[in-house]
Amino acid sequence: MLKEKQSRLLANRFGPLVVLAALLLGLSLLTRIALLVLAHANMDWSPLNLLRVFGVGLFFDLVALSYFMIPLVVYLWLMPDRWYRHRIQTWWLQLSFVGLVFLLLFTAAGEWVFWGEFGSRFNFIAVDYLLYTQEVVRNIQESYPVGAILSGLLLVALVLIWLCRPALRPSWQQASRWQARTGVAALLLLLPVLSYWLVDYKQKDLSSNTVVNQLSGNGIYEFFAANRNNELDYATFYASEPDEKVLRRLRTLLKTPESTFISEDPRQLARTVRYPDPEKRMNVVLISVESLSADFMASFGNTQGITPQLDALAKQSLMYTNLYASGTRTVRGLEALSLALPPTPGQSIVRRPDNENLFSLGYVFRSKGYDSQFLYGGYGYFDNMNHFFGSNSYRVVDRTALSDKDVHFENVWGVADEDLFTLALRQMDQSVAGGKPFFSHIMTTSNHRPFTYPTGRIDIPPDSKSREGGVKYTDWAIGDFIRRAQKKPWFDNTLFVITADHCASSAGKTDLPVDRYHIPLMVYAPKVIQPGVMPRLMAQVDLAPTLLGLLNFSYTSHFFGYDIATLEPGRERIFIATYQDIGYLKDGKLAILSPRKQVKTVLPNFSDGSAVGLPDDPALRDDAIAWYQGASYLFRNKTSRLPPLP
């Protein structure tokens, strides 16, 4: 009886859709199980959550199927009987199925790799990376045996379709009337239309455990949902208050002992910052290290010995031990370090249109007569870095400034860090020779997959392509840079600021695992800065005003950061975010603002990233809204735009 029903299901024009559905649902299930194994440590294994993973997951697999089947539905609908039953068409249909199954297998393999890197299903980052196909493809080629993987996937696709041939054959042995086909096609094509209007990717988020929510989705659907939701207007999607109320509260939050508002107008946030001591006209080198988590350093408890140079420098530096990054991408770190603004939802400002002539750290230094530089070892068109920094008071120097003879090694992301530092030293010498102090922001690249670097530098071979190797090589390169800088006549009058753009991994037990945002910060200037420890909680946006405070610079500020050295006790707070969830942490409690105007309060565990739900805290909520809505208002209304400096 069952075989007869299966035969009737397959023996019609739309029978191949049954085969496609079985393949997509089966591969999606296997992918979900594989990712569940990969993420088992952070999974909540309660029966209800397992039901969500596989029950809600099946629903989103069906939603993905409704979209994925559109080309095949149209093909089966429009193909006339005489052509459809032709031998050439039958071979073409089987070949098309090979392509479809290969795409499904390729997507599953991509999800495995993406989860290993970011701890999630495809999201805004995956869409973002499509804009830089050359870099991403080369990075994959340098990290994995691509030829063998693709060949294996193709072989599996061929075997699967060979096994499915008996199920495909009944379809082209039956006659089909146009009217009947049209009715069925109309019903099938109605499914993706209904899915588009009625299904939202956030509907899968039924658990407090991030892994459960991620596994409850479907990678194909998540990718296209991210494409639809990568630009988020704060007022539309997030909890908000009237602008005037928000700005008045924000003025209270921004007021600090060393600053005075220029205007009583609540829409004007500019403050005059003044310090009583004379300004220190020192050179400044700001090194933002790619993916340098605090827990890589022995100074924070690591026992692997992969940062000996940084740990030695830490003992001679003013060490800030409680600093938290704004986000999980380089562009978020660059945004926080240069603009000192909280991470508003969606794209980083570095990547947004109309991001020119903003108030920046480079602007302050340039207004003081400095040569403000942004130095990058790759090609700065990636992530829009050249345009952003070049339009915001920095002089951009990237890979194009190096000839091949200057390069010991490079991969897809750029030259080895030692070559970048050589380029930086050359630029610094030129600034001094031209009679200008310099502010040099250096963005490293070597601690990024594929983790390749020159041989003979460290005791971890480059062909291991390990994170530990990438960290230790970058550590070596920084130590080598400091030793070379010590021989320069300008060394004694230079502040070296070493921090990170973000942590190495963003995946955790919650949407915003606080432990995955902890980064180091040290200020090294042996003739000027006394070694010590600053343990106060500090946001990445606080680095710029804190640095300017060390120099006693007076300036007009549009920053949202604090000088942590002068801030009254009890006002410390941090901002952490993904591309959609934005968090504000103060007094040990974390307010999380999410799309659909959702707000929740949790008690985060700074050690393992877990969190416990708390009752709503109205004051914390209102402060979070003030910071984030205020930052969005500032950018949208161009209130911190300044005429370009000469």
N, C-alpha and C positions, 0 to 999 in steps of 0.2 A: 504493500500500500504506500509506504514511504517513498519507494523508488518510483512509483507511478506519479506521485505528486512532484518529485524532483524532476522527472522527465517532462511533465507539463510546464513546469516553471522555466525550464531551459529551452523547450521546443517552441519558441516564438521569437519575434524580431528583437525583443529587448532582453533575451536570455543572457547575452554577454554582460549585462549590468549585474546579474546575480553573481557571476564569476568575479567581476571587479569588486563588488561589495564584500565577497568572502575574502578576497586577497587584501583589500584595504583594512577591513576590520581585524583580520587575523594578524597582519603585520603590525597594526597599531597596538594590539594586545601584547604581542611579543616585545615591542618597543617599550611599552609601559612597564612590563615585568622587568626588562633589562635595566631601565632607569631606576626602578624601585630597588633593585639589588645594588646599583651604584650609590644610591642615596640612603641606604638602609640606616646609617648611623643617626641621621636627622629625622627619620620617619617616626610618626606617632602610629603605633601598630594596633590601636584599638579597633574592634570589629566595625564600629560605625565609620571610622576613617577608611578602612579597607573597602567598605561598601561604597563610600564616596569615590575612592580612586577608580574602582572598576565599574560602578554603576553610572556615576556622572561622566566618567571617562568614556563609556560606551555611547552615551548621549552625544558628546562632542565629537566622537568618531563618526557618528551618523550625520551630524551637521557638516563635518568635513567632507564626507562622502557626497552629500547633496551638491556641494560645489564642485568636487573633483569629477563627478560624472557628467557635468554639463556638455563637454565636447563630444563624449560618446553618445549621449542621448540625442544630440543634434544630428550626429552622423547616422545613427540607426534610424532616425525619423526620416531624413531626407533621401537616403539611398534607395533608388528604385529596385524592385524585386529582381529584375533581369540582371542588373549589375551586382546586386548584393550577393547573388548565388554564384557569381562567376569565380573561377579558381583564383584569379589574380586578387580579387577582393578578399577571399578567405585568407590568403597569405598576408595581405596587407593588414587585416584585422589582427592576426596573430602577432605580426611584427609590431603593430601599435601597442598591443598588450605587453610585449616585451619592454617597450619604452616606458609605459605607464608603471609597470612593476619595478623597473630599474629606478625610476624617479622616486617611488615609495621607499625602496631600499636605500637609495642615496639620502633621502630625507631622514630615515631612521639612523643611518650612520652619522649624519650631520648633527642630529639631536644628541647622540651619545657624546660626540666631541664638544658640542656647545654646552651640554650639562657639566662636563668635566671642567670647563673653563669658567662658566658663570653660575652653575648651580640652578639652572632653570630651563624650561622649555623655550623655544624661540620667542624672542621679544623684540622690543624696540632696538636693541643693540644689533640683532641679526639683520633687521631692515636697514639700519644705519650702515652696516658694513657692506651692504650691496652696492653702495655708492662708490666704494673703493675696491672694486673687484680685483684689480691687479695686485694690490698689497695683500689682500686676504688670500687670494689663490696662491701667491708665492709663499706666504706664510705657511699655508697648509702643505705645500709641496716640500718646504724645508723642514717641516715637523713630522710628516707621516709618509709612509711608502704609498703614495697616491696611486701609482700604476697598478700595484698589486691589489690594492683595495678596490679600485674601479673594476679591474678584471674579475675579481671575485664576485662583486655585486652583479656584474653582467652575466656571469656563469650561473649564479643562483636564479636570476630572472629568467634565463633561457630554460633552466630545468623546471621551474615552476610553471611556465607556460606550456612546456611539453607535457607536463602532467595534467594540465587543464584542457588540453586539446579535446578530449572526449566530451567535456562539458560545453565547449564552444561549438562543436560540430552540429548539434541539433538546431541551432539558431538559423543557419543558412539553408536548412532543408525544408523550411516551412514558407508557404506563401503568406503575404501580409497586405491587407488593404490599407490604402492611404488614409481613409477616414479613421479607422481604428488606431493606426499608428499615431495620428495627430492627437487624438484624445488622450492616449497614454503619455505621449511626449509632453502635452500641456500639463498634465498632473505632475509628472516628474520634474518639469522645469519650475513648477510652482513652489517646490520644496526649498530650493536655495533662496527664492524671493522671500518666503516666509521666514527662513533662517536669518536673512539679512535684517529684517525689521523686528523680529521677535527675540532673537538670541543675542546675548551680550557675553563677551568673554569673562566678565567678572562674575557671572552666574555660577561659575565653577568654584568660587572661593567661599566654601561653606565651613571650612575648618580654621582653627587658629594656628594650624601647622602649615608652614609654607610648602613643604614637600608634598603634602596631601593635595593642596590646591594646584600645584604645578602638575602633578601626575594626573589630576582629574581632567586636564585639558587634552587637546590634540595638537601636535606640533604644527601640522599644516594650517589648521585653523588659527592657531596662536600667531603664526607668522603674518597672516593677512590681517588679523585683528590688530596687531601691533602697527602694521602699515597704516591702518585707518586712525590710530589713536596716538601717533607720535607727536602731534602738536596739541598741547593742552592749554586752553585759555583758563587762567586761574578762576576768574569770576564765574565762568560757566560750569566748571567741574568741581570746584572745591568750596568748602565752607567759607563764607565771607560775611563781612559786615559793611555798612556804608563807608565809602572811602574816607570821609572826613573823620568819622569815629576812629577808624583804623590808624590814620595818620597822626591823630592827636595821641593815641596810645603809643604809637611808634616813637614819637618825639620823646616821650618819657623814658622809653627803653633805650634810646640812643644817647641820651644825655650822660656825659662822663665828666669826671673832675677837671680834665684838661681841655674841655671843649665848651664852646658857647654858640648857640644858634644865631645865625646871621639875621634871621627874620622871624617875626611873630606869626607869619602866615603858616598855618599847619601843613600846607602843601609843600612848603620849602623845608628840606631836611639838611641843608648844608650847614656845617658848623665850622667855626674857627678853632683850630687846635694850637695851643701854645704851651711850651715848656719853659720853666724859668732859667734853665742852664743854657749855655751857648751851644749852638749846633755843632755836631761833629761831621766834618766834611770827609767822611771815609768812603772808600770804594766798597761796593757790596756785590758779593757773588751769591746768588740764590740757586741752589741745585735742587731741582725737584726730581727725585729718583723714581723711575718707573716701578710701580707695584712693590714698594718697600714697606711691608707690614712691620709694625713694631716688634712683633714676636719673632722676627728673624734675628734680632740682635741679642747678644748675651746680656746686654744692659737690661733687657726685659725678660730674662730667664731662659733664653735659647741655649741649648747645650751642644749644638752641631758645629760650632766654631766657624760659621760661614761669613761673619762680619768682623774679622779681627781689626781691620783698619778703622772702621766706624766706631768700634768699641773703644779703641785707643783714643780716638778723637773725642769721644763722649766724656772721657775722664778729664780732658783739657778744655771742655766747653761748658757753656751754660746750657744745660739739658732740660728741655721741656718734656715732661714724662706723661702728660695726660692730654695729648692732642688728638683730635678726631677729624678724619677727612670728611668732606661734604658728600662725596658720592663714590661711585664704583668705576668711573671711566676717567681717562686722562683729561678729557675736556672739562670735566667737573672740577678736577684739581686745579687746572689752569685758570678756570673761571674764579675759583675761590681765592687763589694766590694773587691774581692780578686785579680783580674787581672788588674783592672782599664783600661779595653779595651772597645771600643764602641760595641754595640750589632750587630755583623755581621749576615747576613741573615741565616734563617734555625735554626738548632739546636744551643743551647747555647754550648760554649766550654766545660762547665761542662759535657755535655752529649756526646761529640764527641770522636771518637777514636783518639789515638795518642795525648793525651792531658797531657802527663807527663812532669815533669821537666821544667815547665814554670816559668817565673819570677812572683812572687806573693807578696802580703803583708806579708804572712806568711814567705816567704823566707827572706825578709828584717829583720823581727824580729828575725828569727832563726839565721841569720848571725851575729846578735848582741848578741847572747848568750841566747835568750829568749826560753822559752818553748811555741811554737806556737801550739795552740789547736783549733780544730773545734769540737763543741759540739752540738749534735742533739738529741732530745727526742724520735725520731722514729728510725727505722732501716735504716741505712745510705746507704744500697744498692739502696734504692729508688732514682731515678734521678741520679744514679751513683755518689752520693756525697762521699761515702767512698773512692772510687777509685780516684776520682779527688783530693780531699783534701789530701789523704794519699800519692799521687804521686807528690804533689806540696808543700812540706815543712811543712805540718801540721800533728800533731798527732790527729787522729780521735778518738772521744769518743761518742758512740751512745747508744741506748737503751740496748744493750747487756751488758753494764757496770753496769746496775742496777738490783738488785735482786727484787723479787716480794714484799718483805717486805719494800722496799724503795719507793714503788709506791702507792700514794693515789688514783690515777685515771688514766686511759688511754683509748684512743679510737684508731681507725685504724691508725691515723697519728703519734701517740706516746703518751708518758706520759704527764700528766698535766704540764704546765709550771713551777709550783712551784717545782715539782720533778726534772725537768731539771735543775733548778737553784740550787737545793740541790746538784745534781751531779757536777755542775760547781764549786760550792764553795769547794767541796771536792778535785777536780782537782787543783784548785788554791792553796789550802793549801799544797798539795803535791809538787807543783812546788817550792813554797817558802821554804818548808822544805828541798828540794833538793838543795837549794842555787841558784835557777834560778828565774829571773823575768818571768812573764807570759804575753802572748798575747792570749786571749781567745775570739774566735768568736763563739757566741751562736746563734743558729737558733731556734726560737720558733715555736710552732705548734698549740696552742690552739685556736687562732683566725682563724680557718679554719672550714668550714663545716665538721662535723655536729654541731660545736659550743657547745660541751659538756665539762663539767668541774666538779670539786668536789662541793658538796653542802655546804652551810654555808659560802661561801667566799664573795659573793656580793649579792645585793638585787634583782638581776634578776635570777629567778630559772633556773637551767640547762635544765629542760625539755622544756623550751621555745624554745631551739635550735635556738636562734636568733643571728644575727651578733652583735647586741648591747651587748648581753651577752658575746660573745666571746671576744669583745674588752675590756669590763670592767673587765672580769676575768684576761686577760693578763695584763692589767694595774695594777690590784691588785697584781699579782704575781711579777711584776717588782718592785713595791713599797716594797713588802715583802723582795725581794732579796736585795735591797739597804739597808734596815734596818738591815738585817742579816750581810751584808758585812761591815756595819759601826762598827761592834763589832770585826772585824778582825784587827790584828796588821798591815797588809799591806794596809788598806783602804786609809790612808792619802796619800799614794804614788801611787794611782791608778786613771787612767782616765776611766770614764764610758762613752761610746759612744753609744747612742740609736738612731736607725733609722729603716727603713722598707725595706723589700725586694722588695715590689711593692705595688700598691694600691689595695683596695678591689674589685674594678670593673674596667674593661677596656672598657666597652661599652660606646659609645657616638655618637655624631652627625656626626663625621668624622672618617676617617681611623685612624688618630692619634689625638684623643681629648686630648689636652695638660693638661686640668684640671684633667684627670684621671691618671696622672703620678706624681702629687705633693705629696711628702712625707716629714715627719718631720726629723730633725736631731738636737740632742742636745749633748753637751759635758759637763759632770758633774764631777768636781773634786774640791770640795769646798775650799781646802787648796791651790790650784794652779791656777785654772781658774776663772777669774772674770766673774760674770754673765753679759750677754749682748746679743745683737742681731746682727747677720750678715745677712744683707738683700740681698747680691749680688746673682745673678743667678748662680746656681751651678748644675753640673751634678753628677749623682751617681758615675761616674768614678773619680770624683775629691776628693772623701772622703779619699782614701788611701794616696795620696800625701799631702792633707791638714792635716790629722792626724799626719803623719810623720813630717810635718813642725811644728806642735805644740810642738813636742818633740825635734826639732832642729837636727834631724837625718841627717847625711851625708851618702850617699849611691849612688850606680850606678843604674840608673833608666831606665826601659823600659816601664814605665807607659805612658798612653795617657791622664792621668788626670792632672789637675793643682792644685797647692797649692793656694787656693782662697785668702789666706791672703796676699800673695806677688804678685799676678797677677796684671798687669797693668789694670787700668779701661778701659772698652770697649772691652776687649777680652773674656768676659764671653760667654759661649755657652752651650747648652745641647744636648744630644742624646736621642731620644725616638724611640721605635720600637715595632712592632708586630713581628710575626714570618717571615713576608715577606716584609712589608713596613718598611723602615728605615728612620728616620727623623733627621735633623740637624737644630737647631734653634739658630739664632744669630741676634741681633739687632731687635728683635720682629718679624722676618720673618722665616718661617719654610720651608726648602727644603725637599721634600719627594722623595726618590728613591724607585722605584718599579720594579718588574720583567719586562722583555721585554725592559729593558734599558729606562724606562720612568722616567722623572723628572718633578716635578711640584713645584711651589712656592705658598704658601698661607700665609695669615695674620691670625694667630690663636687668638681666644678669650680665655684668660686664666681663665675666670670666668665660661663660660658654655661649652667650648670645641668646639664651632663652628669655622668655618674658611671661609675666603673669598679669592677667587683666585686672584693671583697677576701676573704681567708679569714676564717672566723669569729673574732671577738675575744671570748672569754668574759668578760673584765672589762667591756668596753663593753656587751655584752649584759646582764650582770647589773645594771649601773648603770641602763641604760634601763628594764629591768623594775622596778627599785626605784622609780624616779621615777614611772612611769606607773601601776603597780599600787598604789603608795602613795597617789597622788592619788585613784585610784578608791576605795581603802579609806577614805580620809579622808571623801569625800563620802557613800559608802554607809553608813558607820557613824556619821556625824554627829559626828565627834570635834572638829570646829571650829565647832560651833553655839554661839551665844552668846545670852544673853537680850537682847532689844531694849533699846537705850538710850532714855532719856526724851527 
